[in-house]
Amino acid sequence: MQIPPFTLDRQFQEIGSEIQSEVSKVLKGGQYIGGQEIAKFEESFSNLIGVENTIGCNSGTDALVLALRALDIGVGDEVITSSFSFFATAEAISAVGANPVLVDIDPETYLINTELIEQEINSNTKAIMPVHLFGNAVNMSLIKSLAKKYDLKVIEDCAQATCTMWETSKVGSIGDIGCFSFFPTKNLGAAGDGGAVTTSDQKIAKKIRELAVHGSPIRYHHTQIGYNSRLDTIQAAILNIKIKYISKWINNRQKIANNYLDLLEKNPFISFPKISSDSISHSWNQFVIKLRNDKYFLNEDFLNLFDTDCKKYYSLRNLVKQQLFEKGINSIIYYPIPIHAQIAYKNKNFSRAKLINTERICTEVLSLPMFPEISYEEQVYVAENLNKVLKNCIQEIQISA
Ligand SMILES: *Cc1c(COP(=O)(O)O)cnc(C)c1O
């Protein structure tokens, strides 16, 4: 059996003809930028998330940049976020000239450790950017109360969390601004790049709309330096179809996650990121397992440790990944290198000592195949082989230790 980590083939078999006919309508209609499809999608997405405004844009990364710019965050300002995320989270902060302040994760949830945020707040701090990683939700009550106490803005990075709920609200409707990605592998994916910003603040919404079209409130009148960041009409047409299926897909993801948990929970060598609260609804963009790496603390060669191909460094996770691959099971590491260890940030001199849990988790996590159409038989195949492979690998490591 060959099992991909993610695939859109099966989804396309289901709704491909519907998509092709809508795309063809847009192509024949001749309006490729803006238009009804965009307005329709923005309205549906606002209804889905529970906000007053959605502004479509080019990507999730652009959504973050637009959000920061709309809040006038720039040179000299600091934004607090997690070092365990996709690079774009911090990249967006740097792109507007501000400084990302990277906080360690909670080793149980792998989300930003909310207890460590307060000590990083100073007079330059302008915002907190919680990342709802893998579809789990950051504790927004704590984030909101910190933001209130210190008069900070909250920008939610919801790229992996379309339809995640924190208590009774969808993420992206809780902070000042929510930022979403429609990259094809996300919960709601386009056929290319796409993103959106959500907010219930009319002033912020207006500003984001202007920034996304070259800083122009009226065509050819530019009041600030902006961007060219629009959601394509064709992508909006595709998203208008896909959004009808989102609850079904999230439901499937939840079932799949529960199956994996049932199939794997008895294995004492596997642990799972804790769901942040009983009152969240997890959207399971990724199903992540942790394979403990006790050797981590013995390794002094930091850059060798964070090798993307995972060949240089011998850890249980890397070994398991390789052996799963030999059985036709393709897993992925999100993320092999923490943001603070990226070469792009070598001049920032982030304190490694403060980010110890992030460093360690990057050597331990593995994402198993997860997409709404994966079958139960395939999941059983993954689980059985994982249990087998893990046994071998543990022996191998013990022998070599
Ligand atoms: C995917 C992702 C982004 C960036 O989205 P793009 O649409 O790829 O630009 C930002 N943050 C996180 C956490 C992501 O997973």
The ligand as a Tripos MOL2 file, in Angstrom:
@<TRIPOS>MOLECULE
LIG
   15    15     1     0     0
SMALL
NO_CHARGES

@<TRIPOS>ATOM
      1 C1          0.5350   28.1200    5.8520 C.3       1 LIG1
      2 C2          0.8490   28.9940    6.9620 C.ar      1 LIG1
      3 C3          1.0830   30.3750    6.8110 C.ar      1 LIG1
      4 C4          1.2470   31.0270    5.4790 C.3       1 LIG1
      5 O1          0.2290   30.8330    4.5610 O.3       1 LIG1
      6 P1          0.5300   30.9410    3.0020 P.3       1 LIG1
      7 O2         -0.8370   30.9810    2.4040 O.co2     1 LIG1
      8 O3          1.3030   29.7400    2.6090 O.co2     1 LIG1
      9 O4          1.2880   32.2020    2.7560 O.co2     1 LIG1
     10 C5          1.2530   31.1390    7.9370 C.ar      1 LIG1
     11 N1          1.2270   30.5980    9.1690 N.ar      1 LIG1
     12 C6          1.0370   29.2840    9.3630 C.ar      1 LIG1
     13 C7          0.9870   28.7450   10.7520 C.3       1 LIG1
     14 C8          0.8650   28.4400    8.2690 C.ar      1 LIG1
     15 O5          0.6880   27.1210    8.4770 O.3       1 LIG1
@<TRIPOS>BOND
     1     1     2 1
     2     2     3 ar
     3     2    14 ar
     4     3     4 1
     5     3    10 ar
     6     4     5 1
     7     5     6 1
     8     6     7 2
     9     6     8 1
    10     6     9 1
    11    10    11 ar
    12    11    12 ar
    13    12    13 1
    14    12    14 ar
    15    14    15 1
@<TRIPOS>SUBSTRUCTURE
     1 LIG1         1 GROUP 0 **** ****
